[in-house]
């Protein structure tokens, strides 16, 4: 049961491709929103280089995990492609 059901009569491999597109797009948008709301840093200075497992890396990792959870717990249940 979902709020939005899209019936496109696609072959299974195209349905999977569209599902993956929606998954990665929603995860990236959620990650971008979380990063934008939490840091006032320059987007090019995310701290992904330098020390191993620095604070910026841990923050991005946690936000990425949250984004995956939001996709699987909310977005996946809102949109169904058949």
C-alpha positions as CSV (number, residue, x, y, z in Angstrom):
1,X,0.0,0.0,0.0
2,X,1.6,3.2,-1.1
3,X,0.4,6.8,-1.6
4,X,1.6,6.9,-5.2
5,X,1.5,3.9,-7.5
6,X,3.0,4.4,-11.0
7,X,1.9,1.9,-13.6
8,X,4.3,2.0,-16.5
9,X,4.1,-1.6,-17.8
10,X,7.9,-1.9,-17.8
11,X,10.0,-4.9,-18.2
12,X,11.5,-6.1,-14.9
13,X,15.0,-4.8,-15.6
14,X,13.7,-1.3,-16.5
15,X,11.5,-1.3,-13.4
16,X,14.6,-2.1,-11.3
17,X,16.6,0.6,-13.0
18,X,13.8,3.2,-12.3
19,X,13.7,2.0,-8.6
20,X,17.4,2.4,-8.3
21,X,17.2,5.9,-9.9
22,X,14.6,6.9,-7.3
23,X,16.6,5.4,-4.5
24,X,19.9,7.2,-5.3
25,X,18.2,10.5,-6.1
26,X,16.2,10.5,-2.9
27,X,19.3,9.5,-0.8
28,X,21.4,12.2,-2.4
29,X,18.8,14.9,-1.9
30,X,18.3,13.9,1.8
31,X,22.1,13.8,2.3
32,X,22.4,17.3,0.7
33,X,19.6,18.7,2.9
34,X,21.2,17.3,6.1
35,X,24.7,18.6,5.1
36,X,23.3,22.0,4.2
37,X,21.4,22.3,7.4
38,X,24.2,21.2,9.7
39,X,27.3,22.9,8.3
40,X,28.2,26.4,7.4
41,X,31.3,25.2,5.6
42,X,32.3,25.6,2.0
43,X,30.9,22.6,0.1
44,X,34.4,21.8,-1.2
45,X,35.7,21.6,2.3
46,X,33.9,18.5,3.6
47,X,37.0,17.0,5.3
48,X,37.1,13.8,3.3
49,X,40.9,14.1,3.0
50,X,43.4,14.2,5.8
51,X,43.2,12.1,8.9
52,X,41.6,8.7,8.8
53,X,38.0,8.7,10.2
54,X,38.1,12.4,11.1
55,X,35.0,14.2,12.5
56,X,33.8,15.4,9.1
57,X,34.0,11.9,7.7
58,X,32.0,10.5,10.7
59,X,29.4,13.2,10.2
60,X,28.9,12.5,6.5
61,X,28.8,8.7,7.2
62,X,26.1,9.2,9.8
63,X,24.1,11.4,7.5
64,X,24.4,8.9,4.7
65,X,23.1,6.1,7.0
66,X,20.2,8.3,8.1
67,X,19.5,9.0,4.4
68,X,19.3,5.2,3.6
69,X,17.0,4.7,6.6
70,X,14.7,7.5,5.4
71,X,14.6,6.0,1.9
72,X,13.8,2.5,3.1
73,X,11.4,3.5,5.9
74,X,9.5,6.4,4.1
75,X,10.2,6.9,0.4
76,X,10.0,3.3,-0.6
77,X,6.6,3.0,1.0
78,X,5.3,6.2,-0.6
79,X,6.2,5.3,-4.2
80,X,5.5,2.0,-5.9
81,X,6.3,1.4,-9.6
82,X,4.5,-1.5,-11.4
